Amino acid sequence: MKPYLWMTDFTPQEEWIDRQGLFLWLAFFFSEIGAGFYLVSLFFEFWSGCLVGWLICTILGGGLHILYLGKPERAWRAILRPAKSELSRGLIIMILFTAVGAIHIAPSLSYLSSLLSSLPWRTDMVFFKIFMTILGFFVITHGFMSMNVMTAIPFWNSAILPVLSVASGIWVGTQLSMWTSIGFSEKEILLSLEPLARWSLFAYAFLTIYYFWNIGHSSPAGQESLRVIIKADLSAFFYVGVVLIGFIIPIAISLNFWADNTVSGYGLVYLRIICAIIGDLTLRYVISKSGRYSPLIYSNVGRV
């Protein structure tokens, strides 16, 4: 960054997406889709899916969070300011999700050990369902909420962003649940998931369009971030990774399944899963990469 541009031009943020910041981009992604995977599986009482979602959220998401925080022996200090830090609140929620989730799904793993079958609680208890739904919701929104509180970057400071994260987590979580149901030969669950996959995709696409439209009518810094995505450096990532792979191909496949009133082939299901993962990763990347700080003094000097 050129220091003299800080006050006179739209300055790109680099802490959350470059170098070590790439860990945070991936940590938010795996934490949120893992939690979305868990919630979708929980709704359908697909306990194997809950286990896989928990592992994705805990091992991949949690591990990448630790890598981003730096030295593990000091990372624990990040949870000591929940009243002032969204990142601190998110880490506490992650720890609770990990601990309570392990307790919740333990009885469903009775095939691994007879001791698990003698536990005094059941996986399908209403208390656990409600509590894990609440925790999962907060894990899904954690990433975009952490970005949303940064008022210095208007592109992120939008109330739509946390809502978009919910649609994203459910959409990708549904796709991963479908992948797992195929692996465990749960054809009935696969067919039950398709309507949720369809409507969560439509909601995800609508909220993305609405978010960009809303930003286009916001502050100059927000409009500059949008310009970088639509017309400048990130346009190739956006049009190929987000528009084509993330939306057009999955929507075409979903409409095909809708017209046939069935899931007509696993090949198309796998293709849609891959597109969902690539598209969501790319969308998160361009949103993070395009963040611009508002200049303290608006001037044309920085653009000369």
Backbone as numpy.savetxt, mean C-alpha at the origin, in Angstrom:
# Nx Ny Nz CAx CAy CAz Cx Cy Cz
20.87 18.43 -4.85 20.03 19.63 -4.85 20.90 20.87 -4.85
20.55 21.87 -5.64 21.25 23.14 -5.65 20.70 24.00 -4.52
21.52 24.36 -3.53 21.01 25.07 -2.34 20.24 26.34 -2.65
20.66 27.07 -3.69 20.00 28.34 -3.96 18.59 28.18 -4.52
18.23 26.95 -4.95 16.90 26.72 -5.47 15.88 26.49 -4.36
16.39 26.28 -3.12 15.49 25.92 -2.02 14.41 26.98 -1.79
14.75 28.25 -1.93 13.79 29.31 -1.63 13.08 29.84 -2.86
13.61 29.54 -4.06 13.06 30.19 -5.25 12.46 29.24 -6.27
12.54 27.94 -6.05 12.00 27.01 -7.03 11.42 25.80 -6.31
10.68 24.99 -7.05 10.08 23.78 -6.48 11.18 22.73 -6.29
11.50 22.44 -5.05 12.63 21.57 -4.72 12.18 20.13 -4.53
12.75 19.16 -5.26 12.36 17.75 -5.09 12.77 17.22 -3.72
11.91 16.42 -3.11 12.30 15.75 -1.87 13.09 14.50 -2.25
14.09 14.16 -1.47 14.95 13.02 -1.79 15.07 12.01 -0.65
14.61 12.38 0.54 14.82 11.52 1.69 13.99 10.23 1.63
12.82 10.28 0.99 11.88 9.17 1.08 11.86 8.28 -0.17
12.72 8.54 -1.13 12.63 7.75 -2.36 13.99 7.50 -3.01
15.03 8.19 -2.61 16.36 7.98 -3.17 17.26 7.29 -2.15
18.27 6.55 -2.68 19.23 5.85 -1.81 18.50 4.99 -0.76
18.74 5.24 0.53 18.12 4.44 1.58 16.61 4.64 1.62
16.12 5.75 1.08 14.69 6.00 1.04 13.92 4.99 0.22
14.62 4.26 -0.66 13.96 3.20 -1.43 13.44 2.10 -0.51
14.13 1.89 0.61 13.65 0.90 1.58 12.29 1.30 2.13
12.09 2.60 2.34 10.81 3.06 2.88 9.70 2.88 1.87
9.98 3.17 0.62 8.99 2.95 -0.46 8.54 1.49 -0.48
9.49 0.57 -0.40 9.17 -0.85 -0.41 8.53 -1.29 0.92
8.98 -0.70 2.03 8.42 -1.05 3.34 6.94 -0.70 3.40
6.58 0.50 2.95 5.18 0.90 2.93 4.37 -0.04 2.04
4.93 -0.40 0.89 4.21 -1.26 -0.05 3.93 -2.62 0.56
4.96 -3.30 1.05 4.76 -4.65 1.57 3.95 -4.66 2.86
4.11 -3.66 3.70 3.30 -3.59 4.92 1.83 -3.46 4.59
1.52 -2.58 3.65 0.13 -2.27 3.36 -0.56 -3.36 2.53
0.13 -3.93 1.55 -0.53 -5.00 0.79 -0.61 -6.28 1.64
0.37 -6.47 2.55 0.29 -7.62 3.46 -0.91 -7.49 4.38
-1.13 -6.28 4.92 -2.29 -6.04 5.78 -3.58 -6.17 4.98
-3.59 -5.66 3.74 -4.77 -5.81 2.89 -5.06 -7.26 2.59
-4.02 -8.03 2.31 -4.12 -9.47 2.09 -4.74 -10.14 3.31
-4.26 -9.76 4.50 -4.75 -10.32 5.75 -6.24 -10.02 5.93
-6.64 -8.77 5.70 -8.03 -8.37 5.92 -8.98 -9.07 4.95
-8.59 -9.13 3.69 -9.44 -9.81 2.71 -9.61 -11.28 3.08
-8.51 -11.93 3.43 -8.57 -13.34 3.83 -9.39 -13.52 5.10
-9.27 -12.56 6.02 -10.03 -12.63 7.27 -11.53 -12.56 6.99
-11.92 -11.71 6.06 -13.33 -11.56 5.72 -13.92 -12.86 5.18
-13.11 -13.60 4.42 -13.57 -14.86 3.83 -13.18 -16.08 4.68
-12.63 -15.82 5.87 -12.17 -16.88 6.77 -11.22 -17.85 6.05
-10.35 -17.26 5.28 -9.34 -18.02 4.55 -8.04 -17.91 5.35
-7.87 -18.82 6.31 -6.80 -18.67 7.31 -5.42 -18.84 6.72
-5.26 -19.65 5.70 -3.96 -19.77 5.04 -3.56 -18.44 4.41
-4.54 -17.74 3.85 -4.27 -16.41 3.30 -3.88 -15.42 4.38
-4.54 -15.51 5.55 -4.17 -14.64 6.68 -2.71 -14.86 7.07
-2.29 -16.12 7.09 -0.91 -16.43 7.46 0.08 -15.83 6.47
-0.19 -15.99 5.18 0.72 -15.45 4.16 0.74 -13.92 4.22
-0.43 -13.30 4.40 -0.49 -11.85 4.53 0.29 -11.36 5.73
0.15 -12.07 6.84 0.88 -11.71 8.06 2.39 -11.80 7.84
2.83 -12.85 7.14 4.26 -13.00 6.87 4.79 -11.88 5.98
4.01 -11.51 4.94 4.43 -10.42 4.05 4.56 -9.12 4.82
3.54 -8.82 5.63 3.52 -7.58 6.39 4.64 -7.54 7.42
4.83 -8.64 8.13 5.78 -8.67 9.23 7.22 -8.79 8.77
7.49 -9.79 7.93 8.88 -10.05 7.54 9.38 -9.06 6.49
8.63 -8.91 5.40 9.07 -7.99 4.35 8.86 -6.53 4.76
7.62 -6.19 5.16 7.35 -4.82 5.54 8.14 -4.38 6.76
8.10 -5.19 7.83 8.82 -4.84 9.04 10.33 -4.82 8.85
10.84 -5.82 8.11 12.29 -5.86 7.88 12.78 -4.66 7.10
12.03 -4.24 6.09 12.44 -3.08 5.29 12.32 -1.79 6.09
11.36 -1.71 7.01 11.27 -0.56 7.90 12.55 -0.45 8.74
13.02 -1.56 9.27 14.23 -1.56 10.08 15.44 -1.15 9.25
15.52 -1.63 8.00 16.63 -1.24 7.12 16.61 0.26 6.86
15.42 0.83 6.69 15.32 2.28 6.45 15.74 3.07 7.69
15.36 2.59 8.87 15.67 3.32 10.10 17.17 3.32 10.41
17.92 2.44 9.77 19.36 2.46 9.97 19.84 1.42 10.96
20.48 1.87 12.01 21.05 0.95 13.00 19.95 0.33 13.86
19.79 -0.99 13.79 18.70 -1.66 14.53 18.74 -1.40 16.03
19.96 -1.26 16.60 20.04 -1.05 18.04 19.52 0.31 18.47
19.34 1.21 17.51 18.80 2.53 17.83 17.38 2.72 17.31
16.93 1.82 16.45 15.64 2.00 15.78 14.48 2.03 16.76
14.64 1.37 17.93 13.55 1.32 18.89 13.15 2.70 19.38
14.08 3.66 19.29 13.78 5.01 19.76 12.69 5.69 18.92
12.49 5.17 17.72 11.50 5.79 16.82 10.08 5.61 17.32
9.86 4.69 18.26 8.49 4.47 18.73 8.17 5.27 19.99
9.10 6.10 20.44 8.93 6.77 21.74 8.18 8.10 21.65
7.75 8.51 20.46 7.07 9.81 20.33 5.74 9.66 19.58
4.86 8.81 20.05 3.59 8.58 19.33 2.68 9.81 19.28
2.81 10.71 20.24 1.95 11.89 20.28 2.34 12.90 19.20
3.59 12.84 18.72 4.08 13.85 17.79 4.48 13.31 16.42
4.67 12.01 16.32 5.20 11.43 15.08 4.27 10.40 14.50
3.87 10.60 13.25 3.05 9.61 12.55 3.84 8.33 12.31
5.14 8.47 12.07 5.99 7.30 11.88 6.04 6.47 13.16
6.12 7.13 14.30 6.13 6.43 15.58 4.81 5.69 15.80
3.70 6.34 15.51 2.39 5.68 15.67 2.28 4.48 14.74
2.80 4.63 13.54 2.75 3.53 12.59 3.55 2.32 13.05
4.72 2.56 13.63 5.54 1.46 14.11 4.88 0.73 15.28
4.22 1.49 16.15 3.49 0.86 17.26 2.36 -0.01 16.73
1.63 0.50 15.74 0.55 -0.29 15.13 1.11 -1.54 14.48
2.27 -1.42 13.82 2.90 -2.57 13.17 3.26 -3.65 14.20
3.79 -3.22 15.34 4.16 -4.16 16.39 2.92 -4.87 16.93
1.85 -4.12 17.15 0.60 -4.71 17.63 0.02 -5.68 16.60
0.06 -5.28 15.33 -0.45 -6.15 14.27 0.34 -7.46 14.23
1.65 -7.37 14.38 2.50 -8.56 14.37 2.18 -9.48 15.55
2.11 -8.89 16.75 1.91 -9.70 17.95 0.50 -10.30 18.02
-0.52 -9.45 17.84 -1.90 -9.93 17.94 -2.23 -10.85 16.77
-1.68 -10.54 15.59 -1.91 -11.40 14.43 -1.37 -12.81 14.64
-0.19 -12.91 15.28 0.38 -14.22 15.56 -0.52 -15.01 16.51
-1.04 -14.32 17.53 -1.94 -14.97 18.48 -3.24 -15.39 17.77
-3.72 -14.51 16.90 -4.99 -14.76 16.22 -4.95 -16.01 15.34
-3.90 -16.14 14.54 -3.89 -17.23 13.56 -3.26 -18.52 14.10
-2.71 -18.47 15.31 -2.05 -19.66 15.86 -2.94 -20.91 15.89
-4.22 -20.82 16.34 -5.04 -22.05 16.38 -5.29 -22.66 15.01
-5.25 -21.85 13.95 -5.49 -22.37 12.61 -4.30 -23.17 12.09
-3.18 -23.14 12.81 -1.97 -23.86 12.40 -1.81 -25.15 13.19
-2.92 -25.70 13.66 -2.88 -26.90 14.50 -2.25 -28.09 13.78
-2.23 -28.06 12.44 -1.62 -29.16 11.70 -0.10 -29.18 11.87
0.47 -28.07 12.40 1.90 -28.03 12.63 2.29 -28.61 13.98
1.38 -28.47 14.95 1.67 -28.98 16.30 0.37 -29.22 17.05
0.32 -30.29 17.80 -0.88 -30.58 18.59 -1.09 -29.57 19.70
-0.01 -28.89 20.11 -0.13 -27.87 21.16 -1.00 -26.71 20.71
-0.93 -26.38 19.42 -1.71 -25.26 18.90 -3.21 -25.57 18.90
-3.55 -26.81 18.77 -4.97 -27.19 18.76 -5.60 -27.11 20.15
-4.77 -27.05 21.18 -5.29 -26.99 22.55 -5.35 -25.58 23.11
-5.07 -24.58 22.28 -5.12 -23.20 22.74 -6.55 -22.83 23.14
-6.72 -21.97 24.17 -8.07 -21.68 24.69 -8.86 -20.67 23.88
-8.44 -20.33 22.70 -9.20 -19.42 21.84 -9.25 -19.99 20.42
-10.13 -19.44 19.61 -10.29 -19.90 18.23 -9.99 -18.76 17.26
-9.53 -19.12 16.10 -9.20 -18.11 15.08 -10.43 -17.35 14.63
-11.60 -17.97 14.65 -12.82 -17.32 14.15 -13.58 -16.53 15.22
-12.94 -16.24 16.34 -13.61 -15.45 17.39 -13.86 -14.03 16.91
-15.04 -13.49 17.21 -15.43 -12.16 16.75 -14.48 -11.09 17.27
-14.04 -11.23 18.51 -13.12 -10.24 19.09 -11.89 -10.07 18.22
-11.26 -11.18 17.83 -10.05 -11.11 17.02 -10.35 -10.53 15.64
-11.49 -10.88 15.08 -11.84 -10.35 13.76 -11.96 -8.83 13.79
-12.64 -8.31 14.81 -12.84 -6.86 14.91 -11.51 -6.16 15.20
-10.76 -6.69 16.16 -9.51 -6.06 16.56 -8.49 -6.06 15.43
-8.36 -7.17 14.72 -7.41 -7.25 13.62 -7.86 -6.42 12.42
-9.17 -6.25 12.25 -9.66 -5.37 11.18 -9.24 -3.93 11.45
-9.37 -3.50 12.71 -8.98 -2.14 13.08 -7.47 -1.95 12.90
-6.68 -2.90 13.41 -5.23 -2.80 13.27 -4.82 -2.83 11.80
-5.45 -3.72 11.02 -5.13 -3.81 9.60 -5.42 -2.53 8.85
-6.54 -1.89 9.21 -6.89 -0.61 8.58 -5.80 0.43 8.82
-5.32 0.51 10.05 -4.29 1.51 10.37 -2.96 1.17 9.71
-2.64 -0.13 9.58 -1.41 -0.50 8.88 -1.50 -0.12 7.41
-2.65 -0.37 6.78 -2.83 -0.04 5.37 -2.66 1.46 5.12
-3.17 2.28 6.01 -3.12 3.74 5.80 -1.84 4.37 6.33
-1.00 3.59 7.01 0.18 4.16 7.67 1.11 4.91 6.72
1.43 4.29 5.57 2.39 4.90 4.66 1.94 6.24 4.13
0.77 6.28 3.52 0.28 7.54 2.95 -0.10 8.54 4.04
-0.47 8.07 5.24 -0.73 9.00 6.33 0.56 9.69 6.78
1.67 8.93 6.80 2.96 9.52 7.15 3.35 10.60 6.15
3.03 10.38 4.88 3.32 11.38 3.86 2.31 12.53 3.91
1.07 12.21 4.24 -0.01 13.19 4.23 0.20 14.33 5.23
0.86 14.04 6.36 1.04 15.07 7.39 2.14 16.06 7.04
2.86 15.83 5.95 3.94 16.74 5.56 3.37 17.91 4.74
3.01 18.98 5.43 2.37 20.13 4.78 3.32 20.86 3.83
4.62 20.67 3.99 5.58 21.36 3.13 5.56 20.80 1.70
4.96 19.60 1.52 4.85 19.00 0.19 3.37 18.90 -0.14
2.80 19.90 -0.82 1.36 19.93 -1.07 0.82 18.73 -1.84
1.64 18.11 -2.68 1.19 16.95 -3.46 0.79 15.80 -2.55
1.43 15.69 -1.41 1.13 14.64 -0.44 0.07 15.05 0.56
-0.07 16.34 0.75 -0.96 16.84 1.79 -2.40 16.93 1.28
-2.97 15.76 0.98 -4.33 15.67 0.46 -5.10 14.63 1.26
-6.32 14.95 1.62 -7.14 14.02 2.40 -7.50 12.78 1.59
-7.36 12.84 0.27 -7.70 11.70 -0.58 -6.64 10.61 -0.49
-5.41 10.98 -0.17 -4.31 10.02 -0.20 -4.51 8.83 0.74
-4.91 9.02 2.01 -5.16 7.86 2.88 -6.30 6.97 2.37
-7.33 7.60 1.78 -8.44 6.81 1.23 -7.95 5.98 0.05
-7.10 6.58 -0.77 -6.50 5.85 -1.90 -5.69 4.66 -1.40
-5.01 4.82 -0.27 -4.21 3.71 0.26 -5.09 2.53 0.67
-6.30 2.80 1.18 -7.22 1.73 1.55 -7.64 0.96 0.29
-8.01 1.69 -0.76 -8.41 1.04 -2.02 -7.24 0.24 -2.59
-6.04 0.79 -2.50 -4.85 0.10 -2.99 -4.60 -1.19 -2.22
-4.67 -1.11 -0.87 -4.42 -2.30 -0.06 -5.43 -3.40 -0.31
-6.71 -3.03 -0.44 -7.76 -4.03 -0.69 -7.61 -4.63 -2.08
-7.32 -3.78 -3.08 -7.18 -4.26 -4.46 -6.03 -5.26 -4.58
-4.83 -4.87 -4.15 -3.69 -5.77 -4.28 -3.84 -6.95 -3.32
-4.38 -6.70 -2.12 -4.62 -7.78 -1.18 -5.55 -8.83 -1.73
-6.57 -8.40 -2.47 -7.51 -9.34 -3.10 -6.80 -10.19 -4.15
-5.94 -9.56 -4.91 -5.20 -10.31 -5.93 -4.29 -11.36 -5.31
-3.62 -11.00 -4.23 -2.75 -11.97 -3.57 -3.57 -13.09 -2.92
-4.76 -12.75 -2.43 -5.64 -13.78 -1.87 -6.06 -14.76 -2.96
-6.32 -14.26 -4.16 -6.69 -15.13 -5.27 -5.53 -16.04 -5.65
-4.33 -15.49 -5.66 -3.14 -16.29 -5.95 -2.97 -17.42 -4.93
-3.15 -17.09 -3.65 -3.02 -18.10 -2.60 -4.12 -19.13 -2.67
-5.34 -18.70 -3.00 -6.45 -19.66 -3.10 -6.22 -20.67 -4.22
-5.56 -20.22 -5.29 -5.22 -21.17 -6.37 -4.17 -22.16 -5.86
-3.17 -21.64 -5.12 -2.13 -22.50 -4.59 -2.65 -23.56 -3.63
-3.70 -23.22 -2.88 -4.28 -24.16 -1.92 -5.52 -24.87 -2.48
-5.75 -24.71 -3.80 -6.87 -25.37 -4.49 -8.22 -25.01 -3.87
-8.38 -23.75 -3.52 -9.63 -23.27 -2.93 -10.43 -22.54 -4.01
-11.02 -23.32 -4.93 -11.74 -22.74 -6.07 -12.95 -21.91 -5.62
-13.62 -22.35 -4.58 -14.80 -21.61 -4.10 -14.41 -20.22 -3.59
-13.30 -20.14 -2.86 -12.83 -18.84 -2.37 -12.41 -17.96 -3.55
-11.75 -18.56 -4.53 -11.34 -17.81 -5.72 -12.53 -17.14 -6.40
-13.61 -17.90 -6.60 -14.80 -17.35 -7.24 -15.47 -16.29 -6.37
-15.43 -16.47 -5.06 -16.03 -15.49 -4.15 -15.25 -14.19 -4.13
-13.95 -14.27 -4.38 -13.09 -13.08 -4.35 -13.25 -12.21 -5.59
-13.68 -12.78 -6.70 -13.71 -12.04 -7.96 -14.56 -10.76 -7.91
-15.79 -10.77 -7.36 -16.55 -9.51 -7.29 -15.83 -8.43 -6.48
-15.20 -8.83 -5.37 -14.45 -7.86 -4.56 -13.26 -7.32 -5.35
-12.59 -8.19 -6.09 -11.46 -7.75 -6.91 -11.91 -6.73 -7.96
-13.03 -7.01 -8.59 -13.56 -6.12 -9.63 -13.88 -4.73 -9.08
-14.64 -4.69 -8.01 -15.09 -3.40 -7.49 -13.98 -2.64 -6.77
-13.06 -3.36 -6.16 -11.93 -2.66 -5.54 -11.03 -2.05 -6.60
-10.90 -2.70 -7.76 -10.13 -2.14 -8.86 -10.79 -0.87 -9.38
-12.10 -0.91 -9.59 -12.81 0.28 -10.08 -12.68 1.43 -9.08
-12.79 1.14 -7.77 -12.65 2.18 -6.75 -11.23 2.73 -6.74
-10.26 1.85 -6.89 -8.84 2.25 -6.91 -8.56 3.17 -8.10
-9.06 2.81 -9.27 -8.85 3.64 -10.46 -9.54 4.99 -10.32
-10.79 4.98 -9.83 -11.53 6.22 -9.65 -10.82 7.16 -8.67
-10.37 6.64 -7.53 -9.72 7.47 -6.52 -8.39 8.02 -7.02
-7.68 7.24 -7.84 -6.43 7.73 -8.41 -6.69 8.91 -9.35
-7.69 8.77 -10.20 -8.05 9.86 -11.12 -8.51 11.09 -10.34
-9.35 10.86 -9.33 -9.86 11.97 -8.52 -8.75 12.66 -7.76
-7.79 11.88 -7.24 -6.65 12.45 -6.52 -5.84 13.36 -7.44
-5.52 12.89 -8.65 -4.76 13.71 -9.58 -5.56 14.94 -10.03
-6.86 14.76 -10.27 -7.70 15.89 -10.67 -7.74 16.94 -9.55
-7.87 16.51 -8.32 -7.92 17.42 -7.19 -6.60 18.17 -7.04
-5.48 17.46 -7.19 -4.17 18.10 -7.10 -3.99 19.13 -8.22
-4.55 18.84 -9.39 -4.45 19.77 -10.51 -5.14 21.09 -10.27
-6.00 21.15 -9.25 -6.69 22.39 -8.90 -6.23 22.91 -7.54
-5.01 22.51 -7.13 -4.51 22.90 -5.82 -3.41 23.94 -5.96
-2.44 23.92 -5.07 -1.36 24.91 -5.03 -0.40 24.74 -6.20
0.40 25.77 -6.51 1.39 25.66 -7.59 2.37 24.50 -7.40
2.77 24.24 -6.16 3.71 23.15 -5.90 3.06 21.81 -6.22
1.79 21.65 -5.86 1.07 20.43 -6.18 0.93 20.26 -7.69
0.63 21.33 -8.39 0.50 21.28 -9.83 1.83 20.94 -10.50
2.93 21.44 -9.92 4.25 21.12 -10.46 4.56 19.63 -10.30
4.20 19.06 -9.15 4.39 17.62 -8.94 3.59 16.82 -9.96
2.37 17.24 -10.21 1.53 16.55 -11.18 2.11 16.68 -12.59
2.66 17.85 -12.91 3.27 18.06 -14.23 4.45 17.11 -14.44
5.24 16.89 -13.38 6.38 15.99 -13.47 5.93 14.57 -13.81
4.77 14.18 -13.29 4.24 12.84 -13.54 3.62 12.74 -14.93
2.82 13.73 -15.29 2.05 13.66 -16.53 2.86 14.02 -17.77
3.75 15.01 -17.64 4.39 15.56 -18.83 5.92 15.52 -18.82
6.53 15.23 -17.70 7.99 15.38 -17.62 8.69 14.07 -17.26
9.60 14.11 -16.30 10.53 13.02 -16.05 9.88 11.67 -15.75
8.73 11.69 -15.08 8.10 10.44 -14.65 6.97 9.98 -15.57
6.82 10.63 -16.70 5.68 10.31 -17.57 5.74 8.88 -18.12
6.94 8.37 -18.43 7.06 7.01 -18.95 6.64 6.00 -17.88
7.10 6.20 -16.65 6.68 5.33 -15.55 5.16 5.37 -15.39
4.60 6.57 -15.49 3.17 6.74 -15.25 2.33 6.07 -16.34
2.62 6.38 -17.59 1.77 5.88 -18.67 1.94 4.38 -18.92
3.15 3.87 -18.75 3.36 2.43 -18.96 3.06 1.65 -17.69
3.69 2.04 -16.57 3.57 1.28 -15.34 2.23 1.41 -14.64
1.67 2.64 -14.63 0.42 2.88 -13.91 -0.79 2.72 -14.82
-0.82 3.50 -15.91 -2.01 3.52 -16.77 -2.20 2.19 -17.50
-1.15 1.74 -18.23 -1.29 0.52 -19.03 -1.29 -0.73 -18.16
-0.21 -0.93 -17.40 -0.06 -2.17 -16.63 -0.94 -2.18 -15.39
-1.03 -1.03 -14.72 -1.78 -0.97 -13.47 -3.28 -0.91 -13.61
-3.77 -0.29 -14.73 -5.21 -0.10 -14.85 -5.82 -0.72 -16.11
-5.32 -0.42 -17.28 -5.97 -0.85 -18.52 -6.02 -2.37 -18.63
-4.90 -3.05 -18.44 -4.88 -4.52 -18.56 -5.75 -5.17 -17.48
-5.62 -4.80 -16.19 -6.49 -5.42 -15.18 -7.98 -5.14 -15.40
-8.32 -3.93 -15.86 -9.73 -3.62 -16.12 -10.25 -4.47 -17.28
-9.45 -4.63 -18.33 -9.87 -5.45 -19.46 -10.10 -6.90 -19.02
-9.21 -7.43 -18.20 -9.37 -8.81 -17.70 -10.61 -8.92 -16.82
-10.81 -7.93 -15.95 -11.97 -7.94 -15.05 -13.27 -7.88 -15.82
-13.32 -7.05 -16.85 -14.53 -6.96 -17.67 -14.79 -8.27 -18.41
-13.72 -8.94 -18.81 -13.86 -10.23 -19.47 -14.46 -11.26 -18.50
-13.96 -11.31 -17.27 -14.52 -12.22 -16.26 -15.97 -11.86 -15.95
-16.26 -10.57 -15.91 -17.62 -10.11 -15.61 -18.58 -10.54 -16.71
-18.14 -10.41 -17.96 -19.00 -10.79 -19.09 -19.26 -12.30 -19.10
-18.23 -13.08 -18.75 -18.38 -14.54 -18.72 -19.06 -15.04 -17.45
-19.17 -14.14 -16.47 -19.77 -14.48 -15.17 -19.02 -15.61 -14.47
-17.71 -15.69 -14.73 -16.87 -16.71 -14.09 -15.42 -16.30 -14.25
-14.53 -17.00 -13.56 -13.08 -16.82 -13.75 -12.65 -17.85 -14.78
-12.45 -17.41 -16.01 -12.33 -18.32 -17.14 -10.97 -18.96 -17.30
-9.93 -18.44 -16.66 -8.61 -19.05 -16.84 -7.62 -18.54 -15.84
-6.80 -19.45 -15.30 -5.81 -19.04 -14.31 -4.72 -18.16 -14.91
-4.48 -18.35 -16.22 -3.46 -17.52 -16.86 -3.78 -16.05 -16.76
-5.05 -15.70 -17.00 -5.47 -14.30 -16.90 -5.46 -13.82 -15.46
-5.77 -14.72 -14.52 -5.71 -14.35 -13.10 -4.28 -14.01 -12.72
-3.33 -14.85 -13.12 -1.93 -14.60 -12.80 -1.44 -13.30 -13.45
-1.87 -13.06 -14.69 -1.47 -11.83 -15.38 -1.99 -10.61 -14.63
-3.23 -10.67 -14.17 -3.80 -9.54 -13.44 -3.10 -9.32 -12.11
-2.70 -10.41 -11.44 -1.97 -10.29 -10.18 -0.64 -9.58 -10.40
0.08 -9.99 -11.42 1.37 -9.37 -11.74 1.19 -7.89 -12.06
0.17 -7.59 -12.86 -0.11 -6.20 -13.23 -0.47 -5.36 -12.01
-1.25 -5.95 -11.09 -1.65 -5.23 -9.89 -0.44 -4.86 -9.05
0.50 -5.78 -8.89 1.70 -5.52 -8.09 2.58 -4.46 -8.75
2.85 -4.64 -10.05 3.69 -3.67 -10.77 3.04 -2.30 -10.78
1.73 -2.25 -11.07 1.03 -0.97 -11.15 1.02 -0.23 -9.84
0.76 -0.93 -8.74 0.70 -0.26 -7.45 2.09 0.20 -7.00
3.10 -0.63 -7.22 4.46 -0.22 -6.90 4.85 1.04 -7.67
4.50 1.07 -8.96 4.85 2.21 -9.80 4.10 3.47 -9.37
2.81 3.32 -9.04 2.04 4.48 -8.59 2.63 5.07 -7.32
2.99 4.21 -6.38 3.60 4.69 -5.14 4.94 5.36 -5.42
5.68 4.82 -6.40 6.97 5.41 -6.74 6.82 6.81 -7.31
5.91 6.99 -8.27 5.78 8.31 -8.89 5.21 9.32 -7.91
4.33 8.89 -7.00 3.80 9.81 -5.99 4.92 10.27 -5.06
5.79 9.34 -4.67 6.91 9.69 -3.78 7.96 10.52 -4.51
8.29 10.11 -5.73 9.37 10.76 -6.47 9.01 12.17 -6.92
7.73 12.42 -7.14 7.32 13.73 -7.67 7.08 14.77 -6.58
7.22 14.38 -5.31 6.98 15.34 -4.23 7.89 16.56 -4.34
7.32 17.74 -4.30 8.07 18.99 -4.40 7.75 19.90 -3.22
8.82 20.44 -2.61 8.63 21.42 -1.55 8.19 22.75 -2.15
7.29 23.45 -1.47 6.90 24.79 -1.91 8.04 25.75 -1.65
8.38 26.60 -2.62 9.43 27.59 -2.38 8.99 28.64 -1.37
9.94 29.17 -0.63 9.61 30.21 0.34 9.36 31.54 -0.36
10.07 31.74 -1.48 9.89 32.97 -2.26 9.70 32.55 -3.71
8.53 32.84 -4.28 8.29 32.49 -5.68 9.04 33.44 -6.58
9.83 32.89 -7.48 10.66 33.70 -8.37 10.96 32.90 -9.61
11.36 33.59 -10.66 11.80 32.92 -11.89 13.29 32.70 -11.93
13.99 33.16 -10.86 15.44 33.07 -10.85 15.91 31.62 -10.97
15.24 30.73 -10.21 15.63 29.32 -10.19 15.45 28.63 -11.52
14.64 29.18 -12.40 14.36 28.54 -13.68 15.20 29.08 -14.82
16.01 30.09 -14.54 16.82 30.68 -15.58 18.00 29.79 -15.93
